[in-house]
Amino acid sequence: MLPWHRASTPNLPEVTTVQECERLLGADLTIVFKHSPTCPVSLFAYREVMRFRTAQPETRVYVVSVRRQREIARHIAERTGVRHESPQVLVLRHGNVVGAASHDEITAELLAHLTAND
């Protein structure tokens, strides 16, 4: 096993069905983190997402394992119109994308900015 490999993502609920994905995409505020547990770039993005979660624990962040849930990752891209990348984070309000970032653009500061109430 690679040193950065994790079989799961502790503290982040995983989206495992398209139906669950649809429910989350229509919520007041949803953050979806597309993550590959075997990718070192994704590990760094994961750390940033967890840094955001530590600062704002009341904000729910959901993970989609792009290795285990390819269908859901593709569904999100089709549903939102945001081209799939991994790692990637999408912030949605009432089904509308308010921000998306991938790779080293994913930071706790960016997530805080995108989730701030205007």
C-alpha distances in whole Angstrom, upper triangle without the diagonal:
4,6,8,6,9,10,13,16,18,21,21,23,21,24,23,27,29,32,30,29,33,34,32,33,37,36,38,35,32,29,26,23,21,17,14,11,9,12,13,17,16,14,18,20,18,19,23,23,22,25,27,27,27,31,32,30,33,31,29,26,24,21,21,17,18,15,17,20,21,25,25,24,27,29,29,30,32,34,34,34,32,30,26,24,20,20,23,25,29,31,34,37,39,37,38,35,36,34,30,28,25,22,24,27,25,27,28,31,31,30,33,35,35,35,38,41,44
4,6,5,9,11,14,15,17,21,21,23,21,24,24,27,29,32,30,29,33,34,31,32,36,36,37,34,30,27,25,21,19,16,13,10,7,9,10,13,13,12,15,17,16,17,20,21,20,23,25,25,26,29,30,29,32,30,28,25,24,20,20,17,17,15,17,20,21,25,25,23,26,29,28,28,31,33,32,33,30,28,24,22,18,17,21,23,27,30,33,36,38,36,36,34,34,31,28,25,22,19,21,24,22,24,25,28,29,28,31,33,33,33,36,39,42
4,6,8,12,14,14,16,19,20,22,21,24,25,29,31,33,31,30,34,34,32,33,36,35,37,33,30,27,24,21,20,16,14,10,9,10,9,13,13,10,13,16,15,15,18,19,18,20,23,23,23,26,28,27,30,29,27,24,23,20,21,18,19,17,19,22,23,27,26,25,28,30,29,29,33,34,33,34,31,29,26,23,19,18,21,23,27,29,32,35,38,36,36,34,34,31,28,25,22,19,20,23,21,22,23,27,27,27,29,31,31,32,34,38,40
4,6,10,12,12,14,17,17,19,19,21,22,26,28,30,28,27,30,31,28,29,32,32,33,29,26,23,21,17,16,12,10,7,7,8,6,10,9,7,10,12,11,11,15,16,15,17,20,20,20,23,25,24,27,25,24,21,20,17,17,15,16,15,17,19,21,24,23,21,24,27,26,26,30,30,30,30,27,26,22,19,16,14,18,19,23,25,28,32,34,32,33,30,30,27,24,21,19,16,17,20,18,19,20,23,24,23,25,28,28,28,31,34,37
4,7,9,10,13,16,16,18,16,19,19,23,25,28,25,24,28,29,26,28,31,31,32,29,26,22,20,16,15,11,9,5,5,8,8,11,10,8,12,13,12,13,16,16,16,19,21,20,21,24,25,24,27,25,23,20,19,15,15,12,14,12,14,17,18,21,21,19,22,25,24,25,28,29,28,29,26,25,21,19,15,14,17,19,23,25,28,31,33,31,32,29,30,27,24,22,19,17,18,21,19,20,21,25,25,24,27,29,28,29,32,35,37
4,5,7,9,13,13,14,13,16,17,21,23,25,23,22,26,27,24,26,29,28,30,27,23,21,18,15,14,11,9,5,7,10,11,13,11,9,13,14,11,13,16,15,14,17,19,18,19,23,23,22,24,23,20,18,16,13,14,11,13,12,12,15,17,20,20,19,22,24,23,24,27,28,28,29,26,25,22,19,16,15,17,18,22,24,26,29,31,30,31,28,29,27,24,22,20,18,19,22,19,20,21,24,24,23,25,28,27,27,30,33,36
4,7,9,13,13,13,12,15,15,18,21,23,21,21,24,25,23,25,28,27,30,27,23,21,18,16,14,11,10,7,9,12,14,16,13,12,16,16,13,15,19,17,16,20,21,20,21,25,25,23,25,23,21,18,16,13,13,10,12,11,10,13,16,19,18,18,21,22,22,24,26,27,27,29,26,25,22,20,17,16,18,19,22,24,26,29,31,29,31,29,30,28,25,24,21,20,22,24,21,23,23,27,26,24,27,30,29,28,31,34,37
4,6,9,9,10,9,12,12,16,19,21,18,18,22,22,20,22,25,24,26,23,20,18,15,13,13,10,10,7,11,13,15,16,13,12,15,15,12,14,16,15,14,17,18,17,18,22,21,19,21,20,17,14,12,10,10,8,12,11,10,12,15,18,16,16,20,21,20,22,25,25,25,27,25,24,21,19,16,15,17,17,20,21,23,26,28,26,28,26,27,25,23,22,20,19,21,23,20,21,20,24,24,22,24,27,26,25,28,31,34
4,6,6,8,8,11,13,17,19,21,18,17,21,21,18,20,23,22,23,21,17,15,13,11,11,9,10,8,12,13,14,15,12,10,13,12,9,11,13,11,10,14,15,13,15,18,18,16,18,16,14,11,10,8,10,9,12,13,12,14,16,19,17,16,20,21,19,21,24,24,24,26,23,23,20,18,15,13,15,15,17,19,21,24,25,24,26,24,24,22,20,19,18,17,19,20,17,17,17,21,21,18,20,23,22,22,25,27,30
4,6,8,9,13,15,19,21,22,19,19,22,22,19,21,24,22,24,21,18,16,15,13,14,13,14,12,15,16,17,18,15,13,15,14,11,12,14,12,10,13,14,12,13,16,16,14,16,16,13,12,11,10,13,12,16,16,16,17,20,22,19,19,23,24,22,24,27,26,26,28,26,26,23,22,18,17,18,17,19,20,22,24,26,26,27,25,26,24,22,22,21,20,21,22,19,19,17,21,22,19,21,24,23,22,25,27,30
4,6,9,13,15,18,21,21,18,18,21,20,17,20,22,20,21,18,16,14,14,13,15,14,16,14,18,19,19,19,16,15,16,15,11,12,14,11,9,12,12,9,10,14,13,10,12,12,10,9,9,10,13,14,17,19,18,18,21,23,20,20,23,23,21,24,27,26,25,28,25,26,23,22,20,17,18,16,18,18,20,22,24,24,25,24,24,22,21,21,21,21,22,22,18,18,16,19,20,17,18,22,21,19,22,24,27
4,6,9,12,15,17,18,15,14,18,17,14,16,19,17,18,15,13,11,10,9,11,11,14,13,17,17,18,18,14,14,15,13,10,12,13,10,9,12,12,9,12,14,13,11,12,11,8,6,6,6,10,11,14,16,15,15,18,19,16,16,20,20,18,20,23,22,21,24,22,23,20,19,17,15,15,13,15,15,17,19,21,20,22,20,21,20,18,18,18,19,20,20,16,16,15,18,18,15,17,20,19,17,20,22,26
4,7,9,12,14,15,11,12,15,14,12,14,17,15,17,15,12,11,10,10,12,12,15,14,18,19,21,20,17,17,18,16,13,15,16,13,12,16,15,12,15,17,16,13,14,12,9,7,5,6,9,11,14,16,14,13,16,17,14,15,19,18,16,19,22,20,20,23,22,23,20,20,18,16,16,14,15,16,17,18,19,19,21,20,21,20,19,20,20,21,22,22,19,19,18,21,21,17,19,22,20,19,22,23,27
4,6,9,12,13,10,10,14,13,11,14,17,16,18,16,13,12,9,9,10,10,12,13,16,17,19,19,15,16,18,16,13,16,17,14,14,18,17,15,18,20,19,16,17,15,11,9,6,5,6,7,11,12,10,9,13,14,11,12,15,15,14,17,19,18,19,21,20,20,17,17,15,15,15,14,15,16,17,19,20,19,21,20,21,20,19,19,19,19,22,22,19,20,19,23,22,19,21,23,21,20,24,25,28
4,6,8,9,7,6,10,10,9,11,14,14,17,15,12,11,9,10,10,11,14,15,18,19,21,21,17,18,21,18,16,19,19,16,17,20,19,17,20,22,20,18,18,16,12,10,7,6,6,8,11,12,10,8,11,11,8,10,13,12,11,14,16,15,16,19,18,19,16,17,15,15,14,14,14,15,15,17,18,16,18,18,20,19,18,19,19,20,23,23,20,21,21,24,22,19,22,24,21,20,24,25,28
4,7,9,7,8,11,12,12,13,16,17,20,19,15,15,12,13,12,13,15,15,18,20,23,23,19,20,23,21,18,22,22,19,20,24,23,21,24,26,24,22,22,20,16,14,10,9,7,9,11,12,9,7,10,10,7,10,13,12,12,16,17,16,18,20,20,20,17,18,17,17,17,17,17,18,18,21,20,18,21,21,23,23,21,22,21,22,25,25,23,25,25,27,26,23,26,28,25,24,27,29,32
4,5,5,6,9,10,11,12,15,16,19,19,16,16,14,15,14,16,17,19,22,23,26,25,22,23,26,23,21,25,25,22,23,26,25,23,26,28,26,24,23,21,17,16,12,12,10,12,13,14,11,8,11,9,7,10,12,10,11,15,15,14,16,19,19,20,17,19,19,19,19,18,18,19,18,20,19,17,20,20,23,23,21,23,23,24,27,27,25,27,27,29,27,24,27,29,26,25,28,29,32
4,5,5,6,9,10,10,13,15,18,18,15,16,13,15,14,17,18,20,23,24,27,26,22,25,27,24,22,26,26,23,24,27,26,24,28,29,27,25,24,21,18,17,13,13,11,13,13,15,13,10,11,8,6,9,10,7,9,12,12,11,13,16,17,18,16,18,18,19,18,17,16,18,16,18,17,14,17,18,21,21,20,22,22,24,27,27,24,27,27,29,27,24,27,28,25,24,27,28,30
4,5,5,6,9,10,11,13,17,17,15,16,15,17,17,19,21,23,26,27,30,29,25,27,29,26,24,28,27,24,25,28,26,25,28,29,26,25,23,21,18,17,14,15,13,16,17,19,16,13,15,12,10,13,14,11,11,15,14,12,15,18,19,20,19,21,22,22,21,19,18,18,17,18,16,14,17,18,22,22,22,24,24,27,30,29,26,28,28,30,28,25,27,28,25,24,27,28,30
4,5,5,6,9,10,11,15,15,12,14,12,15,15,17,20,21,24,25,28,27,23,24,26,23,21,25,24,21,22,25,23,21,24,26,23,21,20,18,14,14,11,12,11,14,16,18,15,12,15,13,10,13,14,12,11,15,16,13,15,19,19,20,19,21,20,20,19,17,16,16,15,16,15,13,17,17,20,21,20,22,23,25,28,27,24,26,25,27,25,22,24,26,23,21,25,25,28
4,5,5,6,9,10,14,13,10,11,9,12,12,15,18,20,23,23,25,24,21,23,24,21,20,23,22,19,21,24,21,20,24,25,22,21,20,17,14,12,9,10,9,13,14,16,14,11,13,11,7,10,11,9,8,12,12,10,12,15,15,17,15,17,17,17,16,14,13,13,12,14,13,11,14,14,17,17,17,19,19,22,25,24,21,23,23,25,23,20,22,23,20,19,23,23,26
4,5,5,6,9,13,13,11,13,12,15,15,18,21,23,26,26,29,27,24,26,27,24,23,26,25,22,23,26,24,22,26,27,24,23,21,18,15,15,13,14,13,16,17,20,18,14,15,13,10,12,13,9,9,12,12,9,11,14,15,17,17,19,20,20,18,16,14,14,12,13,11,9,12,14,17,18,18,20,21,24,27,25,23,25,25,27,24,21,24,24,21,20,23,23,25
4,6,6,7,10,11,10,13,12,16,17,20,23,24,28,28,30,29,25,27,28,25,23,26,25,21,23,25,23,21,25,25,22,21,19,16,14,14,12,14,14,18,19,22,20,16,18,16,13,15,16,13,12,15,15,12,13,17,18,20,19,22,22,22,19,17,15,14,12,12,10,9,13,15,17,19,19,22,23,26,28,27,24,25,25,26,24,21,23,24,20,19,22,22,24
4,5,5,9,8,6,9,9,12,14,17,20,22,25,25,27,25,22,23,24,21,20,22,21,18,19,22,19,17,21,22,18,17,16,13,10,10,9,11,12,16,17,20,19,15,17,16,12,13,15,13,11,14,15,12,12,16,16,19,18,19,19,19,16,14,12,11,9,10,9,8,12,12,15,16,16,18,20,23,25,23,20,22,21,23,21,17,19,20,17,15,19,19,21
4,6,9,8,6,9,9,12,14,17,20,23,26,25,27,25,22,24,25,21,20,23,22,18,20,23,20,19,23,23,20,19,18,14,12,12,11,13,13,16,17,20,19,16,17,15,12,12,14,11,8,12,12,9,9,13,13,16,15,18,18,18,15,13,10,9,7,8,7,5,8,9,12,13,14,17,18,21,24,22,19,21,21,22,20,17,19,19,16,15,18,18,20
4,7,8,8,11,12,16,17,21,24,26,29,29,31,29,25,27,28,24,23,26,24,21,23,25,22,21,24,24,21,21,18,15,14,14,13,16,16,20,21,24,23,19,20,18,15,16,17,14,12,15,15,11,11,15,16,19,19,21,22,22,19,16,13,11,8,7,5,4,8,10,13,15,16,19,22,25,27,24,22,24,23,24,21,19,20,20,17,15,18,18,19
4,5,6,10,12,15,18,21,24,26,29,29,30,28,25,27,27,23,22,25,23,19,21,23,19,18,22,21,18,17,15,12,11,12,12,15,17,20,22,25,24,21,22,20,17,18,19,16,14,17,18,14,14,17,18,21,21,22,23,22,19,16,13,11,8,7,5,7,10,12,13,15,17,20,22,25,26,24,22,22,21,22,20,17,18,19,15,13,16,15,18
4,7,10,13,17,19,22,26,28,31,30,31,29,26,27,27,24,23,25,22,19,21,22,18,17,21,20,16,16,13,11,11,13,14,17,19,23,24,27,26,24,25,24,20,20,22,19,17,19,20,17,15,19,19,22,22,24,24,23,20,17,14,10,8,5,5,8,10,11,12,14,16,20,22,25,26,24,21,22,20,20,19,16,16,16,13,11,13,12,14
4,7,10,13,16,19,23,25,28,27,28,26,23,24,24,20,19,21,19,15,17,18,15,14,17,17,13,14,11,8,8,9,11,14,16,20,22,25,24,22,23,22,19,18,20,18,15,18,19,16,14,18,17,20,20,21,21,20,17,13,11,7,6,5,7,8,9,10,10,12,13,16,19,22,23,20,18,18,16,17,15,12,13,13,10,8,11,11,13
4,6,10,13,16,19,21,24,24,25,23,19,21,21,17,16,19,17,13,15,17,14,13,17,16,13,13,12,8,7,7,8,11,13,16,18,21,21,18,19,19,15,15,17,15,12,15,17,14,12,16,15,18,17,18,18,17,14,10,8,6,5,6,8,8,10,9,10,11,12,14,16,19,21,18,16,16,15,17,15,11,13,14,11,9,13,14,16
4,7,10,13,16,18,21,20,21,19,16,17,17,14,13,15,13,10,12,14,11,11,14,15,12,13,12,8,7,5,6,8,11,14,15,19,19,17,18,18,15,14,16,15,12,14,17,15,13,16,14,16,15,15,15,13,10,7,6,5,6,9,11,11,11,10,10,10,10,11,13,16,17,15,12,13,12,14,12,9,11,13,10,9,13,14,17
4,6,9,13,15,18,17,19,17,14,15,16,12,12,15,13,10,13,15,13,12,16,17,15,15,15,11,9,6,5,6,7,10,12,15,15,13,14,15,11,10,13,12,9,11,14,13,12,14,12,14,12,12,12,11,8,6,5,7,8,11,13,12,13,11,12,11,9,11,12,14,16,15,12,14,14,16,14,11,14,15,13,12,16,18,21
4,6,10,12,15,14,15,13,10,12,12,9,8,12,11,8,11,13,12,12,15,17,15,15,16,13,11,7,6,5,6,8,10,13,14,12,13,15,12,10,13,14,11,12,16,15,14,16,13,14,11,10,9,7,6,4,7,9,11,15,17,15,16,13,14,12,10,10,10,11,13,13,10,12,12,15,13,11,14,16,14,14,18,20,23
4,7,10,12,12,14,12,9,11,13,10,9,13,13,11,13,16,15,15,19,20,19,19,20,17,14,11,9,6,5,6,6,10,11,10,10,12,10,7,11,12,10,11,14,14,13,15,12,12,9,8,6,5,5,6,8,12,14,17,19,17,17,15,16,14,11,10,9,10,13,13,11,14,15,18,16,14,18,19,17,17,21,24,26
4,6,9,8,10,10,6,8,10,8,7,11,12,11,12,15,16,15,18,20,20,19,21,18,16,12,10,7,6,5,6,8,10,10,11,14,12,10,13,15,13,14,17,18,17,18,15,15,11,9,6,5,7,9,12,15,17,21,23,21,21,18,19,17,14,12,10,10,13,14,12,14,15,19,17,16,19,21,19,20,23,26,28
4,5,6,9,9,6,8,11,10,9,13,14,13,15,18,19,18,21,23,23,22,24,22,19,16,14,10,8,6,6,6,9,10,11,14,13,11,14,17,15,16,19,20,20,21,18,16,13,10,7,7,10,12,15,18,21,24,26,24,24,22,23,20,17,15,12,11,14,16,14,17,18,21,20,19,22,24,23,23,27,30,32
4,6,8,10,7,7,11,11,9,12,14,14,14,17,19,18,20,23,23,22,24,22,20,16,14,11,10,7,9,8,10,12,13,17,16,14,17,20,19,19,23,24,23,24,21,20,16,14,10,10,13,15,18,21,23,27,28,26,27,24,26,23,20,18,15,14,16,18,16,18,19,22,22,20,23,26,24,25,28,31,34
4,7,9,8,8,11,12,12,14,16,16,17,20,21,21,23,26,26,25,28,26,23,20,18,14,13,10,10,9,12,14,15,18,18,16,19,22,21,21,24,26,25,26,23,21,17,15,11,11,14,17,20,23,26,30,31,29,30,27,28,25,22,19,16,14,16,19,17,19,21,24,24,23,26,28,27,28,31,34,36
4,6,5,6,9,10,10,13,15,15,16,18,20,21,22,25,25,25,27,25,23,19,18,15,14,11,11,10,14,15,15,19,19,16,18,21,20,20,23,25,24,24,21,19,16,12,9,9,12,15,19,22,25,28,31,28,28,25,26,23,19,17,13,11,13,16,15,17,19,22,21,21,24,26,25,26,29,32,35
4,5,5,7,9,10,11,13,14,15,17,19,20,21,23,24,25,27,25,24,20,19,16,16,14,14,14,17,19,19,22,22,19,22,24,23,22,26,27,26,26,23,21,18,14,11,10,13,16,20,22,26,29,32,30,29,26,26,23,20,17,13,10,11,15,14,15,18,20,20,20,23,25,24,26,29,32,34
4,5,5,6,9,10,11,13,14,16,17,19,20,22,23,23,26,23,22,19,18,15,16,14,14,15,18,19,18,22,21,18,20,23,21,20,24,25,23,23,20,18,15,12,9,7,10,13,17,20,23,27,29,27,27,23,23,20,16,13,10,6,7,11,10,12,15,18,17,17,20,22,21,23,26,29,31
4,5,5,6,9,10,10,12,14,15,16,18,20,21,21,23,20,19,15,15,12,12,11,11,12,15,15,16,19,18,15,18,20,18,18,22,22,21,21,18,17,14,11,7,5,8,11,14,17,20,24,26,25,24,21,21,18,15,12,9,7,9,11,10,12,14,17,16,16,19,21,20,21,24,27,29
4,5,5,6,9,10,10,12,14,15,16,19,20,20,22,20,19,16,15,13,14,12,13,14,16,17,18,22,20,18,21,23,21,21,25,26,24,25,21,20,17,14,11,9,12,13,17,19,22,26,28,27,27,24,24,20,18,15,12,10,11,13,11,12,14,17,17,16,19,21,21,22,25,28,30
4,5,5,7,9,10,11,13,14,15,17,19,19,22,20,19,16,17,15,16,15,16,17,19,20,21,24,22,19,22,24,22,22,26,26,24,25,21,21,18,15,12,9,12,13,16,18,22,25,28,27,26,23,22,19,16,13,11,9,8,11,9,9,11,14,14,14,17,19,19,20,23,26,29
4,5,5,6,9,10,11,12,14,16,16,17,20,17,16,13,14,12,13,13,14,16,18,18,19,22,19,17,20,21,19,19,23,23,21,22,18,18,15,12,10,7,8,9,13,15,18,21,24,23,22,19,19,16,13,10,8,7,7,8,6,7,9,12,12,11,14,16,16,17,20,23,25
4,5,5,6,9,10,10,12,14,15,15,18,15,14,11,11,10,12,12,13,15,16,17,18,21,19,16,20,21,19,20,23,23,21,23,20,20,17,14,11,8,10,10,13,15,18,21,24,23,23,20,20,17,15,13,11,10,11,12,9,9,10,13,14,12,15,17,17,17,20,23,26
4,5,5,6,9,10,10,12,14,14,17,16,16,13,14,13,15,15,17,19,20,21,22,25,22,20,24,25,22,23,27,27,25,26,23,23,20,17,14,12,13,13,16,17,21,23,26,26,25,22,22,19,17,15,14,12,11,13,10,9,9,12,13,13,14,17,18,18,20,24,26
4,5,5,6,9,10,11,12,13,16,14,15,12,14,13,16,16,18,20,22,22,23,25,22,20,23,24,21,22,26,25,23,24,21,21,19,17,14,11,12,11,14,15,18,21,24,24,23,20,19,16,14,12,12,11,10,10,7,5,5,9,10,9,11,13,14,15,17,20,23
4,5,5,6,9,10,10,11,13,11,11,8,10,10,13,14,16,19,20,19,21,23,20,18,21,22,19,20,23,22,20,22,19,20,18,16,14,11,10,9,11,12,15,18,21,21,20,18,17,14,13,12,12,12,12,11,8,7,6,10,10,8,10,13,13,13,15,19,21
4,5,5,6,9,10,9,12,11,11,9,11,11,15,15,18,20,20,21,22,24,22,20,24,24,21,23,26,25,24,26,23,23,21,19,16,14,14,12,15,15,18,20,23,23,23,21,20,18,17,15,15,15,14,15,11,10,8,12,13,11,12,15,16,15,17,20,23
4,5,5,6,9,10,13,12,13,12,14,15,18,19,21,23,24,24,26,28,25,23,26,27,24,25,29,28,25,27,24,25,23,21,19,16,16,14,16,16,19,21,24,25,24,22,20,18,17,16,16,16,14,14,11,8,6,9,11,10,10,14,15,14,16,19,22
4,5,5,6,8,10,9,10,9,13,14,17,19,21,23,24,24,25,27,24,22,25,25,22,23,26,25,23,25,22,23,22,20,18,16,15,12,14,13,16,18,21,21,21,19,17,15,15,14,15,16,15,14,10,8,4,7,9,7,7,11,11,10,12,16,18
4,5,5,5,8,7,8,8,11,12,16,18,20,23,23,22,24,26,23,21,25,25,22,24,27,25,23,26,23,25,23,21,19,17,16,13,15,14,16,18,21,21,21,20,18,17,17,17,17,18,17,17,13,11,8,11,12,9,10,13,14,12,14,16,20
4,6,5,9,10,11,11,14,16,19,21,23,25,26,26,28,29,26,25,29,28,25,27,30,29,27,29,27,28,26,25,22,19,19,17,18,17,20,21,24,25,25,23,22,20,20,19,20,20,19,19,15,13,10,12,14,12,11,15,16,14,15,18,22
4,6,9,9,12,12,16,18,21,23,26,28,28,28,30,31,28,26,30,30,26,28,31,29,27,29,27,28,27,25,23,21,20,17,18,17,19,20,23,24,24,22,20,19,20,19,20,21,19,18,15,12,9,10,13,11,9,12,14,12,13,15,19
4,6,6,9,10,14,16,20,22,25,27,27,26,28,29,26,25,28,27,24,26,29,27,25,27,25,27,26,25,23,21,19,16,16,14,16,17,20,21,21,20,18,17,18,19,20,21,20,19,16,13,10,11,13,10,8,12,13,10,11,13,16
4,5,7,9,13,15,19,21,24,26,26,25,27,28,25,24,28,27,24,26,29,27,25,28,26,28,26,25,23,21,20,17,17,16,17,18,20,22,22,21,20,19,20,20,22,23,22,21,18,16,12,14,16,13,12,15,15,12,14,16,19
4,6,9,13,16,19,22,25,27,27,25,28,28,24,24,28,26,23,26,28,26,24,27,26,28,27,26,25,23,21,18,17,15,16,16,18,19,20,20,19,19,20,21,23,24,24,23,19,18,14,16,17,13,12,15,15,12,13,14,17
4,6,10,13,17,19,22,25,24,23,25,25,21,21,24,23,20,22,25,22,20,24,22,24,23,23,22,19,17,14,13,11,12,12,15,16,17,16,15,15,16,18,20,21,21,20,16,15,12,14,14,10,10,13,12,9,11,12,16
4,7,10,13,16,19,22,21,19,22,22,18,18,21,20,17,20,22,20,19,22,20,23,21,21,20,18,16,13,12,11,12,13,14,15,17,16,16,16,16,17,19,20,21,20,16,16,14,16,16,12,12,15,14,11,14,15,19
4,7,10,13,16,18,18,16,18,19,16,15,18,18,15,17,20,18,17,20,18,20,18,17,16,14,12,10,10,9,11,13,15,15,16,15,15,14,14,14,15,17,18,17,13,14,12,15,14,10,12,15,13,11,15,17,20
4,7,10,13,15,14,13,15,16,12,12,16,15,12,15,18,16,16,19,17,18,16,16,14,13,12,10,10,11,12,14,15,15,16,15,16,15,14,15,15,17,19,18,15,16,15,18,17,13,16,18,16,14,18,20,23
4,6,9,12,11,10,12,14,11,10,14,14,12,14,17,16,16,18,16,17,14,14,12,10,10,9,10,12,14,17,18,17,18,16,18,16,14,14,14,15,17,17,14,16,15,19,17,14,17,20,17,17,20,23,25
4,6,9,8,6,9,10,7,7,11,11,10,12,15,15,15,17,15,15,12,12,10,10,10,10,11,14,15,18,19,17,18,17,19,17,15,15,14,15,18,18,15,18,18,21,19,17,20,22,19,19,23,25,28
4,5,5,5,8,10,9,8,11,13,12,14,17,17,18,19,17,16,13,12,10,10,11,12,14,17,18,22,23,21,22,20,22,20,17,16,15,15,18,19,16,19,20,23,21,19,23,24,22,22,26,28,31
4,6,5,5,9,8,6,9,11,11,12,15,16,16,17,15,14,10,9,7,9,10,12,14,17,19,22,23,21,22,19,22,19,16,16,13,14,17,18,16,19,21,24,22,20,24,25,23,23,27,30,32
4,6,6,10,10,9,12,14,14,15,18,19,20,21,19,17,13,12,10,11,13,16,18,21,23,26,27,24,25,23,25,23,20,19,16,16,20,21,19,22,24,27,25,24,27,29,26,27,31,33,35
4,6,9,9,10,12,14,14,16,18,19,20,21,20,19,15,15,13,14,15,17,19,21,23,26,26,24,25,24,26,24,21,21,19,19,22,24,21,24,25,28,27,25,28,30,27,27,31,33,36
4,5,5,6,9,10,11,13,15,15,17,18,17,16,13,14,12,13,14,15,16,19,20,23,23,20,22,21,23,22,19,19,18,19,22,23,21,23,24,27,25,23,26,28,25,25,29,31,33
4,5,5,6,8,10,11,12,14,16,16,15,14,10,12,11,13,14,15,16,19,20,23,24,20,22,20,23,21,19,19,17,18,22,22,21,24,25,28,26,24,27,28,26,26,30,32,34
4,6,5,6,9,10,11,12,14,15,15,14,11,14,14,16,15,17,17,19,19,22,22,19,20,20,23,22,19,20,19,21,24,24,23,26,27,29,27,25,28,29,26,26,30,32,34
4,5,5,6,9,10,10,12,14,13,13,11,13,13,14,13,14,14,16,16,19,19,16,17,17,20,19,17,18,17,19,23,22,20,23,24,26,24,22,25,26,23,23,27,28,30
4,5,5,7,9,10,11,12,11,10,7,9,9,11,10,11,11,15,15,18,19,16,17,15,18,17,14,15,14,16,19,19,17,20,22,24,21,20,23,24,21,22,25,27,29
4,5,5,6,9,10,10,10,9,7,10,11,13,12,14,13,16,16,20,20,16,17,16,19,18,15,16,15,17,21,21,20,23,25,27,24,22,26,26,23,24,27,29,31
4,5,5,6,8,10,10,11,9,13,14,16,14,14,13,16,15,17,17,13,15,14,18,17,16,17,17,20,23,22,21,24,25,27,24,22,25,26,22,23,26,28,29
4,5,5,6,8,8,9,8,11,12,13,11,11,9,12,11,14,14,11,12,11,14,14,12,14,14,17,20,19,18,21,22,23,20,18,22,22,19,19,23,24,25
4,6,5,5,5,5,5,9,11,13,11,11,10,13,13,16,16,13,13,11,14,13,11,13,13,16,19,18,17,21,22,24,20,19,23,22,19,20,24,25,26
4,6,5,7,8,9,12,15,17,15,15,13,15,14,17,17,13,13,12,16,16,14,16,17,20,23,22,21,24,26,27,24,22,25,25,21,23,26,27,28
4,6,8,10,11,14,17,18,15,15,12,13,12,14,13,9,10,10,14,15,14,17,17,21,24,22,21,24,25,26,23,21,24,23,20,20,24,24,25
4,5,8,10,13,15,16,13,12,9,11,9,12,12,8,8,7,11,11,10,13,15,18,21,19,18,21,22,23,19,18,21,20,16,17,21,21,22
4,6,9,12,15,16,14,14,11,13,12,15,15,11,10,9,12,12,11,13,15,18,21,19,19,22,23,24,20,20,23,22,18,20,23,24,24
4,6,9,12,13,10,10,9,11,11,15,16,13,11,8,11,10,8,10,11,14,17,15,15,18,20,21,17,17,20,19,16,18,21,23,23
4,6,10,12,10,11,11,14,15,18,19,16,15,12,15,13,10,11,10,13,16,15,16,19,22,22,19,19,22,22,19,21,24,26,27
4,7,9,8,10,10,14,15,19,20,17,16,14,16,14,10,11,9,12,15,15,14,18,20,22,19,18,22,22,19,21,24,27,28
4,6,6,9,11,14,16,20,22,19,18,15,17,14,10,9,7,8,12,12,12,16,18,20,17,17,21,21,19,21,24,27,28
3,5,9,11,15,17,21,23,21,20,17,18,15,12,10,7,7,11,12,11,14,17,19,17,16,20,21,19,21,24,27,29
4,7,10,14,17,20,23,20,20,17,18,14,11,9,6,5,9,10,8,12,14,17,15,14,18,19,17,19,22,25,27
4,7,10,13,17,19,17,16,13,14,11,7,6,4,6,9,9,7,11,13,15,12,12,16,16,14,16,19,22,24
4,7,10,14,16,14,14,11,11,8,6,5,6,9,11,9,7,10,11,13,10,9,12,13,11,12,16,18,20
4,6,10,13,11,10,7,8,6,4,7,9,12,14,12,10,12,13,14,11,9,13,13,10,11,14,16,18
4,7,10,9,8,6,6,5,6,9,12,15,16,14,11,13,13,13,10,8,10,10,7,7,11,13,15
4,6,6,5,4,5,7,9,12,15,18,20,17,15,16,16,17,14,11,13,13,9,9,12,13,14
4,5,5,7,7,10,12,16,19,22,23,20,18,19,18,18,16,13,14,14,10,9,11,11,12
4,6,9,10,13,15,19,21,25,26,23,22,23,22,22,19,17,18,17,14,13,15,14,15
4,7,9,12,13,17,19,23,25,22,20,22,22,22,19,17,19,18,14,14,17,16,17
4,6,9,11,15,18,21,23,20,19,21,21,21,17,16,17,16,12,13,15,15,16
4,6,7,11,14,18,19,16,15,17,18,18,14,13,15,14,10,11,14,15,15
4,7,11,14,18,19,15,14,15,16,15,12,11,12,11,7,9,11,12,12
4,7,11,14,15,11,11,12,13,13,9,9,11,10,6,9,12,14,14
4,7,11,12,9,9,11,13,13,9,9,13,12,9,11,15,17,18
4,7,8,6,6,9,11,12,9,9,13,12,11,13,16,19,20
4,6,5,6,10,13,14,11,12,15,15,14,16,19,22,24
4,5,6,9,13,14,13,13,17,17,17,19,22,25,26
4,5,7,11,12,11,13,16,16,16,19,21,24,26
4,6,10,10,8,10,13,13,13,16,18,21,22
4,7,9,7,8,11,12,11,13,16,19,21
4,5,5,6,9,10,11,13,14,18,20
4,5,5,6,9,10,11,12,16,18
4,5,5,6,9,10,11,14,16
4,5,5,6,9,10,14,15
4,5,5,6,8,12,14
4,6,5,6,10,12
4,6,5,9,10
4,6,9,10
4,6,9
4,6
4
